[in-house]
Amino acid sequence: MKSFLPFNLLVALIFIVGCSKKEQAVDLLSLELNTLQHQKFSFAELTANKAAAIIFLQPECPFCNSYGKTFRQLDSALTSQGILLIGVVAGKNYPEHEITAYCEKNQLRFRVLLDPDFTLQKKLNAITTPEVFLVSNTGEVLYRGLIDNWAYEIGKVRPMVTEHYLTDAVNAWLANKPITPDSTKAIGCYIE
């Protein structure tokens, strides 16, 4: 009887973790936020796409400003693959006109959501900007972290990107292959 106890505990733990992931996914799909244009956005819309890439942004973050061209390229590439790209500004530190100016300066055409009460930020446990989350159309987080390996430390960047974490995660997901790595430590500005 004793030898079955660790096995039973392991099975119970796997069941609990599996259930909490499903609950978190369903909880995400029930969330609604406003867009920068004051329209309601329901995360239930994710079900109409293959997946979504959610990027947390801050207008004053140097990394967010340096990624403007990359964001535009990702928007085009992901949209063509049936993946929705969504920007999110968490908190109340940035007035809407500043967020609009940031989007215009960087020529961002994807939807930007306002998360003034940190609702989505807390659900996903986002810590920095730009931090990206690849989320399935059922609300499951498939990948989180860096977009690529351009930045490797605060204030330090590579002359050339050699790892495309988000793109690789999307390609693996679309090919029904394991996503590796399924997380990286995001580098950037802390969300406040």
Residue frames as qw, qx, qy, qz and C-alpha x, y, z in Angstrom:
[[0.000, 0.885, 0.466, 0.000, 0.00, 0.00, 0.00],
 [0.339, -0.757, 0.084, 0.553, 2.84, 2.37, 0.83],
 [0.424, -0.114, 0.560, 0.702, 4.40, 2.04, -2.64],
 [0.193, 0.621, 0.643, 0.404, 1.20, 3.32, -4.31],
 [0.189, -0.830, -0.325, 0.413, 1.05, 6.52, -2.24],
 [0.208, -0.505, 0.298, 0.783, 3.67, 8.51, -4.23],
 [0.143, 0.187, 0.764, 0.600, 2.11, 7.33, -7.51],
 [0.051, -0.730, -0.681, -0.024, -1.39, 8.36, -6.36],
 [0.200, -0.770, -0.122, 0.594, -0.11, 11.76, -5.26],
 [0.218, -0.255, 0.527, 0.781, 1.56, 12.25, -8.63],
 [0.064, 0.435, 0.793, 0.421, -1.63, 11.35, -10.51],
 [0.130, -0.819, -0.512, 0.225, -3.67, 13.71, -8.31],
 [0.241, -0.631, 0.116, 0.728, -1.16, 16.54, -8.85],
 [0.169, 0.004, 0.668, 0.725, -1.21, 16.06, -12.63],
 [0.018, -0.631, -0.750, -0.196, -5.02, 16.12, -12.57],
 [0.190, -0.819, -0.314, 0.440, -5.10, 19.32, -10.47],
 [0.226, -0.457, 0.340, 0.790, -2.54, 21.09, -12.68],
 [0.128, 0.226, 0.769, 0.585, -4.42, 20.00, -15.83],
 [0.069, -0.752, -0.656, 0.000, -7.73, 21.25, -14.46],
 [0.208, -0.767, -0.130, 0.594, -6.28, 24.59, -13.37],
 [0.213, -0.206, 0.521, 0.801, -4.80, 25.16, -16.86],
 [0.021, 0.461, 0.773, 0.435, -8.19, 24.48, -18.43],
 [0.179, -0.808, -0.498, 0.257, -9.92, 26.74, -15.91],
 [0.252, -0.577, 0.136, 0.765, -7.39, 29.51, -16.62],
 [0.155, 0.062, 0.668, 0.725, -7.97, 29.11, -20.37],
 [0.076, -0.659, -0.718, -0.212, -11.76, 29.29, -20.01],
 [0.270, -0.769, -0.294, 0.500, -11.35, 32.25, -17.66],
 [0.246, -0.327, 0.341, 0.846, -9.25, 34.08, -20.26],
 [0.055, 0.304, 0.729, 0.610, -11.89, 33.55, -22.96],
 [0.173, -0.761, -0.625, 0.027, -14.52, 35.17, -20.72],
 [0.341, -0.513, -0.099, 0.781, -12.48, 38.36, -20.33],
 [0.343, 0.806, 0.360, 0.322, -13.41, 41.65, -22.04],
 [0.389, -0.459, -0.022, 0.799, -11.27, 44.79, -22.38],
 [0.349, 0.883, 0.178, -0.259, -11.68, 48.05, -24.26],
 [0.707, 0.337, 0.194, 0.591, -9.64, 48.88, -27.32],
 [0.311, -0.234, -0.018, 0.921, -7.82, 52.17, -27.71],
 [0.151, -0.214, -0.438, -0.860, -10.77, 53.21, -29.92],
 [0.394, -0.043, 0.490, -0.777, -13.22, 52.55, -27.00],
 [0.770, 0.044, -0.414, -0.484, -14.72, 49.40, -28.48],
 [0.770, -0.365, 0.465, -0.239, -15.29, 46.25, -26.42],
 [0.505, 0.429, -0.736, -0.139, -13.01, 43.35, -27.23],
 [0.873, -0.289, 0.257, -0.299, -14.01, 39.91, -26.00],
 [0.132, -0.523, 0.831, 0.134, -11.29, 37.29, -25.75],
 [0.723, 0.241, 0.620, -0.187, -13.96, 34.84, -26.91],
 [0.558, 0.761, -0.161, -0.287, -12.98, 36.18, -30.37],
 [0.159, -0.575, 0.788, 0.153, -9.83, 34.06, -30.08],
 [0.656, 0.108, 0.739, -0.106, -11.95, 31.02, -30.95],
 [0.649, 0.718, 0.162, -0.189, -12.40, 32.37, -34.50],
 [0.305, 0.801, -0.515, -0.028, -8.61, 32.28, -35.07],
 [0.834, 0.131, -0.509, 0.169, -5.98, 29.57, -34.88],
 [0.627, -0.378, -0.363, 0.577, -4.26, 31.40, -32.02],
 [0.019, 0.972, 0.068, 0.223, -3.31, 34.87, -30.81],
 [0.617, 0.079, -0.291, 0.727, -0.05, 36.57, -29.94],
 [0.294, -0.919, -0.244, -0.096, -0.59, 39.03, -27.08],
 [0.581, 0.245, -0.226, 0.742, 2.20, 41.55, -26.59],
 [0.353, -0.830, -0.316, 0.293, 2.36, 43.79, -23.53],
 [0.457, 0.531, 0.098, 0.707, 3.52, 47.29, -24.46],
 [0.290, -0.782, -0.252, 0.490, 4.48, 50.58, -22.84],
 [0.434, 0.878, 0.118, 0.166, 4.88, 53.75, -24.93],
 [0.093, -0.924, 0.364, -0.069, 8.00, 54.90, -23.04],
 [0.842, -0.294, 0.423, 0.160, 9.77, 51.53, -23.02],
 [0.066, 0.684, -0.557, -0.467, 12.89, 51.75, -25.22],
 [0.290, -0.059, 0.933, 0.205, 12.51, 48.09, -26.23],
 [0.423, 0.610, 0.641, -0.195, 8.88, 48.63, -27.30],
 [0.273, 0.863, -0.074, -0.418, 9.98, 51.60, -29.38],
 [0.085, -0.549, 0.742, 0.376, 12.87, 49.68, -30.93],
 [0.362, 0.108, 0.923, 0.076, 10.56, 46.82, -31.97],
 [0.461, 0.531, 0.135, -0.698, 8.24, 48.93, -34.18],
 [0.444, 0.451, -0.612, -0.474, 9.44, 47.39, -37.45],
 [0.074, 0.086, -0.991, 0.076, 9.41, 43.88, -35.94],
 [0.361, 0.336, 0.648, -0.580, 5.84, 44.41, -34.69],
 [0.542, 0.524, -0.130, -0.645, 4.72, 45.42, -38.19],
 [0.355, 0.357, -0.823, -0.265, 6.42, 42.39, -39.74],
 [0.090, 0.059, 0.945, -0.308, 4.90, 40.07, -37.13],
 [0.481, 0.397, 0.361, -0.693, 1.44, 41.56, -37.71],
 [0.565, 0.479, -0.406, -0.535, 1.67, 40.83, -41.43],
 [0.294, 0.274, -0.914, -0.055, 3.16, 37.34, -41.04],
 [0.165, 0.098, 0.869, -0.456, 0.88, 36.21, -38.22],
 [0.543, 0.386, 0.205, -0.718, -2.31, 37.55, -39.81],
 [0.553, 0.404, -0.569, -0.456, -1.55, 35.61, -43.00],
 [0.291, 0.121, -0.943, 0.105, -1.33, 32.43, -40.86],
 [0.557, -0.519, -0.535, -0.365, -4.64, 32.99, -39.06],
 [0.543, -0.332, -0.498, 0.589, -2.97, 34.24, -35.87],
 [0.108, -0.925, -0.249, -0.265, -4.37, 37.38, -34.25],
 [0.498, 0.116, -0.329, 0.794, -1.83, 39.94, -32.96],
 [0.340, -0.855, -0.336, -0.203, -2.98, 42.02, -29.99],
 [0.324, 0.359, -0.404, 0.777, -1.12, 44.73, -28.10],
 [0.525, -0.710, -0.469, -0.013, -1.96, 45.44, -24.45],
 [0.163, 0.498, -0.345, 0.778, -1.08, 48.47, -22.34],
 [0.578, -0.496, -0.633, 0.142, -1.58, 47.61, -18.65],
 [0.377, -0.412, -0.370, 0.743, -2.15, 50.15, -15.89],
 [0.109, 0.921, 0.373, -0.004, -3.06, 53.82, -15.91],
 [0.494, -0.521, 0.144, 0.681, 0.40, 55.37, -16.33],
 [0.223, -0.042, 0.525, 0.820, -0.13, 56.33, -19.96],
 [0.429, 0.495, 0.269, -0.706, -2.90, 58.63, -21.19],
 [0.730, 0.437, 0.525, 0.015, -4.70, 57.47, -24.32],
 [0.415, 0.899, -0.101, -0.097, -3.24, 60.25, -26.48],
 [0.191, -0.704, 0.675, 0.112, 0.27, 59.02, -25.56],
 [0.639, 0.010, 0.768, 0.047, -0.62, 55.42, -26.48],
 [0.623, 0.717, 0.305, -0.075, -2.15, 56.64, -29.76],
 [0.173, 0.904, -0.367, -0.136, 0.98, 58.67, -30.53],
 [0.430, -0.442, 0.780, 0.107, 3.14, 55.60, -29.82],
 [0.687, 0.311, 0.657, 0.015, 1.02, 53.46, -32.19],
 [0.494, 0.860, 0.088, -0.089, 1.12, 56.12, -34.92],
 [0.068, -0.830, 0.530, 0.157, 4.88, 56.69, -34.56],
 [0.367, -0.306, 0.870, 0.118, 5.53, 52.94, -34.89],
 [0.503, 0.212, -0.496, -0.675, 2.83, 52.50, -37.58],
 [0.146, 0.026, 0.964, -0.222, 1.09, 49.77, -35.59],
 [0.476, -0.060, -0.422, -0.769, -2.12, 48.56, -37.23],
 [0.453, -0.227, -0.862, 0.033, -3.03, 45.70, -34.90],
 [0.497, -0.724, -0.323, -0.353, -5.59, 46.07, -32.12],
 [0.272, 0.265, -0.587, 0.715, -4.31, 47.65, -28.90],
 [0.550, -0.609, -0.549, -0.160, -6.24, 46.94, -25.70],
 [0.103, -0.610, 0.375, -0.690, -6.31, 48.95, -22.51],
 [0.710, -0.292, -0.628, 0.123, -5.91, 47.00, -19.26],
 [0.084, -0.716, 0.214, -0.659, -6.19, 49.79, -16.65],
 [0.712, -0.535, 0.250, -0.381, -6.90, 47.45, -13.74],
 [0.000, -0.522, 0.853, 0.013, -4.20, 44.91, -14.69],
 [0.853, 0.030, 0.306, -0.421, -6.87, 42.23, -15.24],
 [0.890, 0.422, -0.173, -0.001, -5.19, 40.51, -18.21],
 [0.245, 0.686, -0.597, 0.337, -1.71, 41.26, -16.86],
 [0.485, -0.392, 0.652, -0.432, -2.56, 39.38, -13.65],
 [0.930, 0.152, 0.185, -0.279, -4.24, 36.47, -15.49],
 [0.828, 0.491, -0.214, 0.163, -1.16, 35.94, -17.63],
 [0.698, -0.612, 0.070, 0.365, 1.31, 37.05, -14.96],
 [0.574, 0.664, 0.025, 0.478, 3.00, 39.40, -17.43],
 [0.613, -0.581, -0.124, 0.521, 6.02, 41.12, -15.90],
 [0.285, -0.462, 0.267, 0.796, 7.79, 43.20, -18.56],
 [0.592, 0.756, 0.199, -0.197, 7.31, 44.92, -21.89],
 [0.717, 0.143, -0.298, -0.614, 7.54, 43.77, -24.57],
 [0.318, -0.144, 0.923, -0.159, 6.52, 40.35, -23.28],
 [0.556, 0.139, -0.484, -0.661, 4.60, 38.10, -25.67],
 [0.529, -0.007, 0.782, -0.331, 2.13, 35.30, -25.01],
 [0.367, 0.083, -0.730, -0.571, 1.12, 32.86, -27.73],
 [0.477, 0.068, 0.644, -0.595, -2.37, 31.71, -26.78],
 [0.092, 0.167, 0.919, 0.345, -4.36, 28.95, -28.49],
 [0.345, -0.282, -0.367, -0.816, -7.91, 29.50, -29.70],
 [0.634, -0.486, -0.597, -0.068, -9.06, 27.68, -26.55],
 [0.316, -0.893, 0.089, -0.309, -7.23, 30.18, -24.31],
 [0.895, -0.339, 0.040, 0.288, -4.26, 27.99, -23.39],
 [0.021, -0.904, 0.389, 0.176, -0.88, 29.74, -23.10],
 [0.951, 0.274, -0.008, 0.140, 1.46, 27.95, -25.49],
 [0.654, 0.192, -0.133, 0.720, 4.53, 30.19, -25.23],
 [0.210, -0.967, -0.144, -0.001, 5.52, 33.22, -23.18],
 [0.654, -0.463, 0.137, 0.583, 8.56, 35.46, -23.09],
 [0.153, -0.535, 0.358, 0.750, 10.83, 37.08, -25.64],
 [0.681, 0.638, 0.024, -0.358, 9.89, 37.78, -29.24],
 [0.815, 0.467, -0.247, 0.237, 13.45, 36.94, -30.30],
 [0.779, -0.396, -0.132, 0.467, 16.97, 37.07, -28.88],
 [0.336, 0.754, 0.005, 0.565, 17.84, 40.61, -29.97],
 [0.268, -0.746, 0.344, -0.503, 18.02, 41.84, -26.36],
 [0.758, -0.025, -0.627, 0.179, 19.96, 39.62, -24.01],
 [0.436, -0.387, -0.491, 0.648, 20.22, 41.96, -21.02],
 [0.012, 0.935, 0.302, -0.185, 18.87, 45.38, -20.06],
 [0.003, -0.906, 0.253, 0.339, 20.72, 47.86, -22.24],
 [0.236, -0.430, 0.788, 0.372, 22.49, 45.14, -24.25],
 [0.799, 0.453, 0.188, -0.349, 21.42, 43.94, -27.68],
 [0.688, -0.046, 0.585, 0.427, 22.89, 41.73, -30.37],
 [0.070, 0.421, -0.385, -0.818, 23.80, 43.22, -33.75],
 [0.480, 0.091, -0.646, -0.586, 21.69, 40.51, -35.38],
 [0.770, -0.151, 0.341, -0.518, 18.77, 38.33, -34.27],
 [0.218, 0.327, -0.905, -0.164, 19.63, 34.62, -34.37],
 [0.019, -0.257, -0.947, 0.189, 16.65, 33.12, -32.50],
 [0.359, -0.198, -0.251, -0.877, 13.02, 33.90, -33.40],
 [0.101, 0.042, 0.894, -0.434, 11.19, 32.48, -30.37],
 [0.517, 0.363, 0.368, -0.683, 7.67, 33.67, -31.19],
 [0.588, 0.461, -0.424, -0.511, 7.87, 32.75, -34.87],
 [0.259, 0.242, -0.935, 0.015, 9.32, 29.34, -34.00],
 [0.269, 0.142, 0.787, -0.537, 6.54, 28.76, -31.44],
 [0.603, 0.429, 0.080, -0.668, 3.87, 29.69, -34.01],
 [0.520, 0.428, -0.653, -0.346, 5.40, 27.42, -36.65],
 [0.073, 0.115, -0.966, 0.220, 5.65, 24.51, -34.20],
 [0.418, 0.257, 0.585, -0.645, 2.03, 25.04, -33.07],
 [0.627, 0.464, -0.141, -0.609, 0.74, 25.13, -36.65],
 [0.516, 0.371, -0.753, -0.171, 2.69, 21.96, -37.47],
 [0.875, -0.380, -0.101, -0.283, 1.36, 20.16, -34.35],
 [0.712, 0.218, -0.489, 0.454, 4.89, 19.87, -32.96],
 [0.567, -0.635, -0.348, 0.393, 6.10, 20.57, -29.43],
 [0.133, 0.930, -0.061, 0.336, 7.03, 24.19, -28.75],
 [0.785, -0.427, -0.058, 0.444, 10.59, 24.35, -27.47],
 [0.128, -0.124, -0.732, 0.658, 11.33, 26.41, -25.63],
 [0.160, -0.678, -0.667, -0.264, 7.80, 27.09, -24.43],
 [0.264, -0.951, -0.154, 0.039, 9.02, 30.02, -22.33],
 [0.588, 0.287, -0.186, 0.733, 11.90, 32.45, -22.13],
 [0.322, -0.631, -0.375, 0.598, 12.63, 35.21, -19.63],
 [0.281, 0.854, 0.295, 0.325, 11.37, 38.46, -21.09],
 [0.486, -0.239, -0.088, 0.836, 13.73, 41.42, -20.97],
 [0.078, 0.611, 0.360, 0.701, 12.48, 44.98, -20.95],
 [0.146, -0.364, 0.262, -0.882, 10.61, 47.48, -18.80],
 [0.037, -0.225, -0.896, 0.381, 8.69, 46.35, -15.74],
 [0.249, -0.564, -0.563, -0.551, 4.91, 46.69, -15.95],
 [0.142, -0.154, -0.569, 0.795, 3.71, 49.14, -13.31]]
